[in-house]
Amino acid sequence: MHQLDDNTKILVQADVSEFFYSQLARAVESQNVDISEGVQFYLTNLLKTHAFPSCPMVLDGMDLSETPLALVFAKAMASELEQRIQLLRHLGDRSLYVSGFFADSLKRELVDIDYYIHMGCNAFSSLSGLARFSRRAEVFRAVFEELAEKFRLLVDLLTTISEECSLHDAKDVLRLYETWLRTRSGRLAKKLEEQGIVPDHSIAINYLQ
């Protein structure tokens, strides 16, 4: 079996970004919505991050990915500025991603999608206000403000991407897409097209070293 070297892994990551950006662009066009380039790149990074999760975000022994949103928010409000910003961003990102990709699963939970939307809007709205006090967050201030104002619209965009792929787990989509990138299999290309994804044959990268 061929192993991917570090340079190839970087190329895979880059193509995943292109994949999600193109899917987002299609959703924006199909819904005829207006979002800034900054928000498009933010959403692209959000999708890639959740497709390739790193180590769980743990704070004071608390796995934030498993902690109820209300407890994350309470922890944020009790924290100093930079940690508050970090926690609120996690809260906003998680609320947006779950609302867009896993809305159906929320029907079986104690809280529904409106709760996630409410928490996400509040998180990004708070971030837009706090950003002026943080040099690192200041560059995202306008993006946070737009994310708060258009949260429901952005949820619809992510849902469109999920429905287009007919898969609610982005990792499943990427496994198929990355296998096609390495093999250029006609069978896999057809399967991608059946899922609403048109493979970009112009990408010419040799993955098999």
Secondary structure as UniProt FT lines:
FT   HELIX           6..31
FT   HELIX           37..51
FT   STRAND          58..59
FT   TURN            60..61
FT   STRAND          62..63
FT   TURN            64..66
FT   HELIX           69..77
FT   HELIX           81..101
FT   HELIX           103..106
FT   TURN            107..108
FT   HELIX           113..130
FT   HELIX           131..133
FT   HELIX           135..138
FT   TURN            139..140
FT   HELIX           141..149
FT   HELIX           151..165
FT   HELIX           170..183
FT   HELIX           186..194
FT   TURN            195..196
FT   TURN            201..202
//
